[in-house]
């Protein structure tokens, strides 16, 4: 039985299977007949309605459209038998469809029934009926033809019915004691229909029953003002009576006891075989989002073909019908789409701004996008955002998802991410870890049971499959819905014998279906697979060389279900596995030739589509001219950087270098552009080890050119904040300092900015050098930056100055001042976000040393918030260590030890070897101090850990009786007498005064010892460290 959908884009289904309604004119004819609601529409009327200026063959064209529609609607009708649905009736045609066979007819019946139920005092049944009725809406009624003159009256009638349904559902909710939920919906409705007095009445009543009498009166006054301003009328009797009742606090307005909401009623025809419980859970989560006004993340996982996308589409249809805005973004199955492409799709569908596109600075664009999206979504009311196939998503897509999920400013947004549970690569695994903090609603779709497979077969075919064959389908498919559907297709074509020939894997299922297509069509499909998940018909025709043949193959593939129409001249593979199978079946050499041909055609015909040109030329390998590959990849890399897609940009810059290598190395300056681009994007993306390697190569090339200005710019490209005083690569640092000094000596006048960058490089790379050169370079770089007014340059210079403030103990106040300057400088400057994080980390370390732990806590929270918002993974290594330090301060040693081990594991693989090396043993030794002497010799050296190592060395000197060491350590540590030995923000053995007291006692200075130990006990009491206070008091006795 064919059923029609008009509450949204026009569709027709036969047994749950969408029918192909052909082109736009065919669909317009069908819509015109549906609007007539069974009445005859003359051929003349059809011609007039379809064309403003009818062509000479218009009548014949209408007959052709009707014939094609008849074949689509009744494909099994025997030849020369009269049609049953689209019939000929003088002087034209009519569509014989019962009201219950259209979603509009079922909707109208349900709304009328709900009205009767409300009148009869049965609000619960009315509410359930209206929920089901409104779920039928998938968008605007007759969406494709809503602007046509002949459709306006019907679309207006249906829209009026929809508003009535929303009013009645709100009335039912209020009657059931769910006034708060109804108010949220009515506030949205009154904004779109401000002249409907019934909406104003229900809104005021709902507010009153929610205990908001003042708000109810304010809305009634607002209704009066709106009606007078917009329509020149006063409120009607119902509104005036309600205002009087509210003022009099009439007894019948008292809120009724709340009734728990019923479980969602699922439409048995919705095609949710085996997934009804999951859909109900998702709808409950959506209701919670709407009520709370806060975002919520849903993670929908399962193996390929489990029905994740189908379930998400069902959810989207339900929520759209309930007034939600909905956007859908899909990660492409084959690489090549622009980075963060799913978010661009969502932004386009929801008409959201896409800030940052075109910004020169990647961090600026990322900051702008992360700031703008929550605010933009919050203004949409309840919104659904579906990101499909996260297992293929790039890092930028995942970062925005996890940031948005944790941002309450986004408002009532339900974020749904689908991914294959068997394909969780490192970027997705990291994103899932970040998402765990938001307590997402997780749904895993397993296989269907044998009974559910049988039910799915009945839904798909409208007939029962013999039990033994159904068991075979279940066994071969493992209950995977996609596999089941594919097997059933074959069963319908070839019966039981076809089932026996189907191999276990889905690729073999697809190959068996593909074998039924003509050879030419199979070739064209493989070419389409090379072009991507949404192949362009024009490009496919150019690649094949025969447009007519391609169009014939496309039609065959559409009919066979391998392709779907995705818009004008665009196609979409019906399933990712279809494209993957086809792509894998193309031999490598032929695939490379097709990629090369596609890239050349795009470069000539659509040069602005730089991402697609680069994708195909890079994938072509040796078949493409390396100079063309380098140029295309560079253009795409530069655009990716402007879009803040640093991971994609890094891959493209690497492709430029690979192409230049194939071309014999390329021009040195051209190579430097690619190397510095790669260094920049790797560093911003947190891949410091690789960035350092390529930086060394870039410096070598720059020196070979012999241009000091160029060398300065190459060195300055690595303007990534440094927060630790131990170099990760001492040899490289020494080499970079030497290069910078040579460039400074040869730098011509008039290049102040380049000079400042070279000086900052010297300061940062000499961070472990106790000599005066580093500090002098930092101060001069800062003076130049302030004179030039260059905020970014000043931030780099301040970083260099910070790294030069570890020459002795007691410099935490100076570091605190630098940290505050960095925060003030960078806050509100999108391009300086990494330096804002640096400023907070510097402040955290300094305030921890100064025992101002409340301020350090605030800085840690600021770092975590910025790191989440901008996907800066390295920052968490420091705040994780600080969290362990806070446990140590509280005396929770076992928990602190576990936290330190977790922090050390997090540091592994970050490339920050200077931080990682020896940190865990030192942290554990600090937990034992001052009761246990650390094993081995502890040599304090200038740096973040100086005070902590000095205190442990003091303990060893006291216990061993080494007076000379005790004298030296007492002198060295005395400037930090009022501090905690926590300048690293990571480890701390206690107050420095505790160890000064032990040293003074060992040296026979009893008065000094008593003063130090009293101060240590007082500081420990102030920060809530009873174990350190007790140790200080024991030492005094």
N, C-alpha and C positions, 0 to 999 in steps of 0.2 A: 504494500500500500504506500502510495506517494503522499508525503506530508510536506507542506510548504512553510517556509519561514520568511516573514516580512518585517518582523520587529528587529530590524538591523539590516545588514546586507542581505539581498535576496538569495535564498537557497531552497533546494528541494532535496529531500532524502527518501530513499527507498530502503527500508529495513536497516536504518542506521548508517547507510552508505550515501554520501553526498553525490548527487548527480551532476554531471558536467552540463551546464546550461549554455555552453558555447560563448559567443561574443556579446559585447554590450548591447547591440540592437536586439538580439534574441532575448536577452534578459529584460529589456525595456518592453518588448511585446508581452512577455509573460507577466510583468508587473502591471501593465495596463489592463490585462484580462483579470488579474487578481483584484485590482481596485474595483472593477465592475461587480465583484461579489456574485458571480454566476449569471449576470445579465449579458446579453449579446452585445458585442461591440462591432459596429460595421467596419468593413474594410476601409471605407472613406474616412471614418473617424480615426482609425489606426494610422492611416497615411498622414492625416493632418496633425495628429499628436506626435508622430515620430519625426517629422521634418518641418522646419519653418518654411522651406522652399522645396517641395517634393520634387525629386528627380523624375525623369521620363519613365523609368522602369520601377516606380515605387510600388505599384500593386504587385508586380511579379516578385519584388524583393520581400514584401510581407508574406506572400505565399511560401517563399523559400524559408523564411524564418520560422513560420508555423510548422512546415514539414520537418525541419531540423529539431524543433522543440518536441514534436510528437515522437520522434525517434529517441530523444533523450529521456522523455518521461515514460514511454512504454516500449523499451527496447525489445521485449519478447513478443510484441504483438505480431501475429502471423500476417503475411502480405495480403493485401486486398480485404482485410477485415476493418470495420469502422473503429475509429479511435474511441476510447472510453472517457478520457479526461479532456483533451483539447478538441472540442467538436466543432464541426461546421454547422452553422445555423444562420439562415438568411437574415440580414444581408452581410453576415460576417462570421465571427467566431465567438465561442464562449468557453470558459473553463468550468467544468462541472466538478466542483469541490465542495464537500460538506463543511460547515463551519468548524467542526472539530478537527478537520484535516489541515487547518492553518493555525499558526501560533496566535494570530490576532483573534481568531474565533474563540480559541480556548481561553485567551486572556479576557475577552469580553464576558464570556460565560462565568468565569471565576470572579470577576469584579461584581457582577450582578448578584451572584450567590453570596459573596461576602457581605454585601449590603443587607441582604435578607437575614444573614446570621447575626449581624450587629443589631438589627432591629429586634431580633428574637432573643437578645441577651446571651449570645454565645460568642464572646469576643475571642476566645482561644482558637476556636475553629476558623473564625474569620481571619485571624492573624496568620494562621498556617496556610489558608487558602490564598491569601494575598502574597505571602512570601513566595509560594510556588508560581503564582501568576506573574509577579514582577521578575522572577528569575528567567522568564521567557524572553525578556528584552536583551538583545545583544548590541544595541546601538539605536540610532534614530530610525523610526519606522520608514520602510522603503528608502533606505539610506542613499541608494544610488540614483534615485529619481525624485528625491524629495522636493527639488526645486521646480519640477515640471508643473505647468498649470493644471493639468488633469489629475495630478496626485495631491494637490494642496488640501483639498477638502477632506480626503481620507486621512492624510497624515495629521491634519489638525484634529480630526475626530479621535484618532488613536492617542494623540498626545494629551488631549483632554481626559480621556479615560485613564491614562497613566497617572495624571495628577490626582484624579479621583481615587485611584487605588492607593497612592501614597498617603492621601488624607485619611482614607479609611483604615490603612494599616496603623497610622499614628494614633487614630482614635481607639483602635483595638488595643494597642500597646498601653495607652494611658488607662484604659479600662482594666487592664490586667495588672496595674500597679508598676508598670515599667516606664514611668514618666520621664526619667532622666535620659533613657535611650531615645525616646520619642522626641525630646527637645532637640537633641543633636541633629536629628534628621530634619525636623521642622525648620530649624534655623537655616539650614542649607536650602530648603524648599522655598522659604519666604524670600530669599535673595533672588531666586530665579522667577518667582511668580508673586510679585509684591501686591497685586490687586486682588488676590483670592482671599476673601474675608474668612473663609473657613480655616485656612492655614493659620492666619493670625489668631483666630479663636482657639484653635488647638494648641498653638504655641503658648499662649498666655495660660491656658488651663494646665498644660504640662508643667510650666514653671511654678504655678501655684501649688500643684500637687507634689512638686519636688522640694517644697519648703521655701520657695523664692517669691514671696508675695510682692516685694518691691519690684523685682524684675518683671513680674507678670503685669503690673500696672504700667511700668515703663514701656513694655511692648505694646500694650493697648493704646497708649498715647502716641507711640511711633506709628501704629497702624492708622490712627486718625490723621496724622500729619501726612503720611504717604498717600492716603486716599484723597485727601484734599488737594495735595500738590499735583498728583498724577492724573486724577480723574475728576476733580472738582466736586466730589461728593463727600457726605459725612458717613461714618460707619453705620451699618444696618442694625436692625433690632437685636440680633444675636450677640454682636460685639458690645452693644450698649448694655444689654442685660448682664453679660459676663462681667463688665467693669463694675456694675452695681453690686453684683454678688461678691466680687473680690473685696470691694470696700466694706461690705457688710459682713465679710467672712461667713458667708452662707454655709450652713451645715452640709449641704449636698456636695460642696466642693472639697471636703476633707479627703486627703489621700487615702486610697484603698490599700489593703495589705498587698505586698509584692507577691507575685506568682512567679516561680522559677520558669525561665523560658523553655519551651519544648525543644526536643532534639530536632535538628533540621530535617524537614521533610524532603526526601529526594524524589525527583521525578523518575518514575520507573523507565521512562523512555530516554533517559539522559545518557545511556551507554556507559555507565560506571560499573560494569560487571567486575566484581571482585574488589572494587575500590570505594564502595559506599562509605565504609567507616572512615577511611582516610579523608574523603571529601568532607564528611561531616565534621571531622576534627579541624580541617582547614577553615571551614566556615565559622566554627566556634572561635578560632584564633582571630579571624577577621572581625568578628563581633567584639572581641576584647580590645582590639586595636581601636576600633571606632569609639568604644566607650572610654578608654583610657586617654586617647589623644596622643599616644606615644608610638614610635615605630616598633616593629617586631619582625624578626628574621625567621623565615621558614627555610629549612634545608631539605630538599626533596631528592633522594638518592635511590639508586638501584642500578642494575646492569643495563646494558644497551637493549632497548626495546621493551623495558619493563612498563612503560606507559607514563613516564614522568611528565613529558610534554603534554600528553593528552589530559592528564589530571590537572595540570596547571591551566590549560585552556578552559577546562570545565569550570575551574574556580574563577577564572577571569570573566567568563560569560555570566556566571551567577552574580559576581560583584558589580559588573557593569550594569546589569539589570537593576541592581539595588542602588544605583546612583553613584557608584565609585568611578573615579578616573582610573584608567588602566593603561599601562605602557609595557611593551614587550621588546626585549632585546635578546638576540641570539649570538653566541660566539660561533664564528665560522669553523667548519670542519676541516678545511684545508688552509694553511697559513696564507697570509697575504692581505687580509683586511686591515684597515687602520687600527691602531691601538685604541683601547676603550671604545671600540665600535658599538658594542651593545648599549652603552650609555648614550651614544649619539642617536641610536634608533629610538630609545625611550624618550630622549629629549624632543625628538621630532614629533613623536606621537602625542606627547603631552604638552607640546608647545612650550617647553622649558627653555630658558636661556642656556647657551653653551659657552660660558665665560672662559677666557684663557686661550681660545683658538686664535692664533696670530700673535700671541705674546712671545717676545723674544726669549724670555727667561723661563725655563721649564718649571722651576719652583714657583714662580709667580702664577703661572697658568694653573698649576695643580692647586695652589692655595685658593685661587679665585673660584675654581670649580667646586672644591670641597666646601667653600663658604656659601656659594650661591645655591647649590642643589637643595640643602635642607630647607632654606627659606622659600625657594620656589615651590617645593613639594608641599610645604606647610600651607601654602595659599590655595591648594587644590581641594581641600577637604579630604575625606578619606580617599586614599590612592593605593593602587596595587602596582607594584613594579616587579615584573618577572624577568629574570636573567637566566636564559636557557643555556645548558651545556657549559657549566662553569669549569668542567675539566679541561676545556680548551681555551678558557679565558686568559687574557694577558694580565700581567701584574697590576696595570692601571685599573682595569675593570674590577678586579678583586679588591684593590685598595679602597676604591670609592664605595663598594658594597659594604665592607666592614666598617668603614667610617660612618656611613649613613645609618647603619643599624645601631650604632652606639650614640647617635646624636639626637637627644630629645627634641631639639629645635625643628626636626623634620616633621613633627606632628604625626597624625594618624596615617602612617604608611606601612603597608604590609609588603615586605620584601621577600620574594620567593626566588630561591636559587636552585636550579636542578643540575645534577652532575652524576656522571657514571661512577659508581662506587669502586669499580675495578680500575679506574684510570685517574687516581689522585696523585698527581705529580707534586713536586716540591712547592711551586707557587700556591697551588690550591691547598695543600696541607698546611702551609703557613697561614693562609687566610682562614681556614677552618679553626686553627688554633686561636687566632685573634677573635673570631666570631664567637668562640665558646664563652667569652666574657659577657656576651649579650644574652645568654641563656636562650638560644634559638629553639624553635619547635622543629624537631627532626622527624622526618617521615621516610622510612625505607620501604620501597616497593619490592616485595619478593615475587616469586612465581605464583600463578593461579593454581588452585587445586583442580583435581580432575573434574569435579562437579562444576566449578566455575568455567573451565575450558568448554565443557558441554554447553553451558549457558551462553558463553560468548559465541559459539558456533551458531546457536539458534538465533541470537541477535543479528549476526552477520548475514545469515542465509535464509532466515525465516523457515527453516525446516530442521528437523532433528537429524543428527548424525548417528548412525548405528553405534552402540555402546563400545564395541571392540575397536572401531575406527577412532572414536573419540579418545579412548585410552591410548591408542597409538599416537595420536596428535599430542596428547599430554606428555607422553613419554619422550617423543622426539623433540618437543619444544621446551621441555622443562617448565612448562607453564608460562613461558615468556610471551606476553600478549602479541608482540610484533611477529615472533616466529609462528604463533598460532594463526594470525591473520594470513601470513604468507602461505602456510600449509593449506589453509582453507581455500585460498585462491586456486591453488593447484588441484585440490580435491574437487572444486566446482567445475574445473575444466576437464579433468581426466578421471574422476571417480577414485575408487579405492586403489586402483593400479598406480595412479599418480602418487598417492601417499607412499607406496612401497618404494618408489624410486627416489624419494627425497632424502639426501644425506642429512647428517645431524646438524651441520653448521649453517648459519644464515647465509654465508657467502654462497654456499652451494645452492641454497634455495633461490637466491637471486640469479645465479648463473643459469639455473634451470628455466626461470621465467624469461631471462634475457634471450635464451636460445630460441624462443618462439618468435622473436622479432626478426625482420629482414636483416641481412648482413649489413646493408648500408645504414640502417637505423642504429644498429649496435655500434658501428664506427662513430656515427655522429654523437651518440650518447657518451662514448668514451672521450671524445673531444670536449663535450660539454663538461664532463667531470674534471678535465684538466683546467677548464676555465674557472671553476670554483663552485661553491654551493648554490649560487644564484647566477647561472650563466646568462649572458646577454645574447639575444637572438641575432642581432646584427654582427657581433663579434664571431659568433659561432658560424654564421653564413660566410663571413670573410675567411675564417680558418678552413672551412670545408670547400669553399670555392663554388658552391652551387646552392643558391638561396632556395629555389623551389624544392630541391631534394631535401634540404634541411627542414623546411617547413613541413614536408610530408613526414619526415622522421619524428619531428617534434609532436605532430598530431598523433602518430602511433604511440609514442612514449607517454603522452598525456592520457590516452585511452587505456594504456596498459598500467597506469598508476605509478610509473617511475618518475614522472615530472608533474609539477603543478604550476599554474599560472601565478606569477607574483607581481603582476602589473603589466603596463604596456611594454612590450618587447622584452620582458624579463621572465625568466623561468625559475623554478625552485625544485630541487630534488625532493621527492616525497619523504625521504628519510636519509639521515646521514650515512647509514650503512650502504645505501644504494650508491652514492657517490664514491664512498671509500672502496667498495668492491670494484667499481668501474675503473677508478684511478689506479688501483693496485694491479689491475689486469693489463694496463698499458705498458708495453716494454719500455725500459729506461731510455734508449735512444730515440724512440718515437715520441715519448713524452717530452723529452728535451726539445725536439724539433717543433712540436706544437706550442710549447711554452715560448720558444723564441719567436715563432710566427705571431702569436698573440701579442707579445711585447712590442714587436715592431709595428703591428697594426695600431695598437693603442697609442704608441708614441707619435705616429703620424696623424691619427684621427682624433685622439683625445689626449693631447699632451698634458692637460691639466690634471688628469687622473694619475698623479705621479706614483701613488702607492701601488696601483695595479700594474703600471709599467714596470716598476722596480721588481715587484713580485715575480712576474713572468720572466723577465730578463735574468734575474738571479737564479730562478729555478731552471733556466735553460742551460746553465753551466757552460761547457765548452762550445755549445752551439751559438752562443751570443757573442757579439763583439765586446771585448772587455772594456773598451773606452766607453761604449754606450751603457754597459752595465754600471760602471763607476759613476757616470753622470746621473743616471736614473736613481741609483741608490743614494747618492748624495742629496738629490732634491727631496727624496722621500724621507731621508734621515733628518734633514733640516725642518721639514714640516712636522715630523713626529716630535722633535724637540719643542717646537712651538706649541704643540698640543699636550705637552708635559708627558709624553709617552716615552719615558727614558729607556725602558727595556727594549721597546721596538726600535728606538733610535740607535741604541748600542748595536743591535743585530745588523742594522742597515749600514752603520759606519764600518763594521767589520766586513760586510759585503763589499764596500768600496775598497777597502784595503786588499781583500782577496782578488778583486778585479784588477787593481793596479799591479798586484804581484803577477797576474797572468799576462799583463801588458808589458812586463819587464821592469816593474818597479814604479814607473810613472815619474812625473816631475816632482822634485823634492818638496816644493811648496804645496803642491796638490796633496801629496802624501801627508804633510804636516796638518793640513786642514782635517783630513780624515782621522789622523792619530789624535789630535787634540779633541775632536768631536767624540771619539771613542773614550778617551780619558775622562772627559767631562761627564758623559752619560753614565759610564761605569761608576764613577765616584758618587754622583748624585743618587744612583740606584743602590749604593751600599756595597758594591763589589770592589772593595779597596785593594785586595791583593792583585787582581787583574789590572786595575787602574794604575797601580804603581809600576807594574811591568811595562805597560804601554807608555807610561809617562817617561820611563827611562829610555825607551826606544825613540820617543818623540824628541827628547832632549838631544840624543845622539844625532838625529837627522838635522835638528836646528843648528847644532854646533858645526856640522859639516857645511851648512850653507854659509855660516860665518857672519850672520846679521845679528848684532846684539839686541836690536829691537824685537826681532822675530823670536830670539831665544827668550827674552823677557816674557813675551806673550805666551809662549809654550809653557814656561814654568808657571805663569800665573793662571793657566787654564785649570790647574788643580787647586782651585780656591775652595776646598772642602774643609770645614772646621776641624781643628785638632784639639782634643780635650785631655790628652795624656802626655806625660813628660818623657816616657820611655819610647824611643823610636822603634818602629816595627822592623826597620831594615837599616842598620847603622851604616853599612857600606854605601847603600844608595843615597842616604842622607848626606854623607860626606862628599859624594860625587856631585850631588845637586848644589851643595854649598859652593864647591869649587867652580862649577859652571856659572852660578849666580854671581860670584865675585868677579870672574872674568868678564861677564856681560856688563857688570857695573863699571868696570874699568874702561870698557870700550863704548859705553852708551853715549851717544851724542847729546848735546844740550836740547832742551825742549821736549823731553820725554819724562816728565815728572811722574806720571802715573806708572809707567814701566819701571822707573827707578824705585818707587814705593813698593811695587810688587816684588821686585828682586830683593829689596831689603827685608820685606816680610818673609820671603822664602828663606833667607839666611837665618832670621830669628826663629822660625818654626823648625827648620831642620837642625839647628844647633841647640835644640831644647835641652839636651842632656850634657851640654858643654858648659862647665862652670866659668869659662872665661868671659871677658867683658864684651866681646864682639856681638853676641846675640842680643844682649840688652840694648846696646847702642843702636843696632840695626832696627830693633823694634821701635825705639823712641823716635828715630828719624822717620821711619815709615809712617808712624802715627802723625807726626807734624805735617808731613806732606799731604796725607789724606785729609786732615782737617783743613789745610789751606785750600785744597782742591774742592772741598765739599762733596767728596765722593763717598756715599754712605757704605757701599759694598767694600770699597778699598779700606775705609776706616775699620770696618768689621774685621777684615783680614789682619790689619795692623794690630788691632786690640787682641786678637787671638795670639799673635806673636808676642805681644807684651805679657799676656797671661802666662804663656809658657816660660817666660823668663822671670817669674816671681817665685821660684822654688830654690833659690840659692842658699837660703838659710831657714831656720824655723821662725815662726811668728809672723809670717807675711799673709796670713789669712785675711786681715782687714783690707789689704791692698787688692787681693783677689776678689773680695766681695765687691769692691768698688768697680773693678773691671767687669764683673758679671752684671752688675746693675746697669752699667753703661751699654753693654751689649744688648740687654733686654730692651732698654729704652730706645736704642738705635734701631733695632730690628723689628720691634713690635709694630704691627700695622703695615709693614713693608713686605709684600708677598714674596719678593725675590730673596729676602733675607731670612726666611723661616729657619733654615739650618743654623744660622747664627743666633736666632732667638732661642733655639734649643740649646745651643752652646752656652749662651748667657745664663739660662736657667741651671744648666749643669754646673757651671762655674760657681754660681750662687749657692747651689746645693752643697758643693764641696766646702766652700768657705764658711757657710753657716753651720754646717756640721762641725767643722773645726772650732768655731766660736761657740759651740754648745747651744746655738739657737735652733733647736730641732723643729720647732713649729714652722719657722721660716723655711728650713730645709725641706720639710714635708710639702709645703706649698710649691716649692720649686720642683720637687719630684712629680707632683700631680700635674703641674704645667707641662713638664717634659712628656709625660705619658699621654696627655691630651693632644699635644702637637704631633707626637709620633704616630698616634692612631689616625689623626686627621690627614696626615701627609705621608703615611706609610714609610716611616723612617725606622727601619728595623734595628739599627745599631744602638739607638738611644735606650732601648729596653734593657740592654746588657748592663748599663750603669744604674738605672732605677731598680733593677732586680737585685743588684749588689747592695744598693742602699736599703732596700727592704730587709735584707739579711742583717745589715748593720743595726737597723732599728730593733730587731729581735735580740741582737747581742747586747744592745744598751739596756734592754728590759731584763736581761739575765736569763733569757729563754735559750740556753745554749744548744740543746738538742735540735730545736726548731731552726735556730740560726745555722747550725752545721748543715742541716738538710737544705736550707735555702742557699747557702754558699755553694754546695755541690751542684744545685740546679743552675745557679748563675754561671758557674764555671763551664757547665755543659753548654749553656747558651752562648758563651764566648767562643767555644770551639768552632772553627770554620768561618769566623767573621773576618779573618785577616788581621785582627788587632792583636798580634802576638806580643807586642809590648805590654799590653794590659793583661793578657792571659797568663804569661809566663810567671810561674811561682806564686800566683795570687791565692790559689786555694790553700796550699800549705801555710802561707802566711796568715790567712784568715782563720784557719783552725788553730794556729799557734796563739793568735790574739784572743780567741775564746778561752784558752787555758790560762792566760796571764791574769793576774800576777802570781798565781799559785804554782805554775809549772814553767820551768825555763825551757825555751824553744831549743830543740836539739841542733847541734851544729853552730857555726859562727854566723852571726847576723851583722852585716856591714851596712849601716845606714849611708845612703848616697843621696845627693840632692834629687828631689822629685816628689811626686804625690805621696809616696810611702815613707818619706823621711822621718816624720815624727813617730809613726807606728814602728818602724824598724829601730829607731833610736830608743824607744821605750823598751823594746825587747832586748836590745843590746845592753841597756842599762841594767835590766834584770839579771842578765848573764854576768855583767861586771860585778854587781853586788854579790851574787852567789859565789863567784870564783875569787873574790877578793882582789880584783884587778884595779888598784887605786888609780893608776895613770888613765886607764880607760874611763873610770868613773869621773875623774876631774874633767876630762875632755867632753864627755857626754853631758855632764851637768852644765857646762858653759854653753854647749851647743843648743840644748833644749830649753834653757832658761827663758829666751824671748817668747816661748809659747807656754809660759807657766799657767796662764788662765784658759788654755784651750783643751779640747779633746784631741787625742792623737788620731783624728778622723779627717785629715785634709784630703784624703782620697775620695771621701764619700762612700767608701766600700768596706773598709776594715777599721777596727778600733780596739786597742787593748785597754782603753780607759782614759781617765784624765791624765794629762802630762804631769800635773802636780803630784800625782800619786808616785810616779817614778822619780821625779825630782826629790820627793821626800825620802824615798829609799836610798837614792844616791847621797843626799846630804847626810843621812844617818850613817851610811857606810864611811863617809868622809869625816865623821865626828862633829858635824855642824848641827847640834841638837835643836837649837832654836829655829834654824832654817827648816829642818826636817819637820818639826811640829807645825810650823806655819804652812808649809806645802801640804802636809797631810790633812790639816784642818780644811784648807781650801779645796782639796780634792774631795773630801767627804761632803762638803757643802754643795759643790758642783754636782756630784753624783746624786745627792738627795733632790736637787732642783730638777734634774732631767729624768728622774725615776729609774735610777740604776742602783738598786739596793746592794747588789753584790760588790760593786766597786766602792760604795760607801763603807760597807763592812770591812773590805780589805784595807781601806785607808785607816779606819779606826783600830783595826788589829795591829797595823804597823806602828801606830802611835804608842801602843802599850809596851 
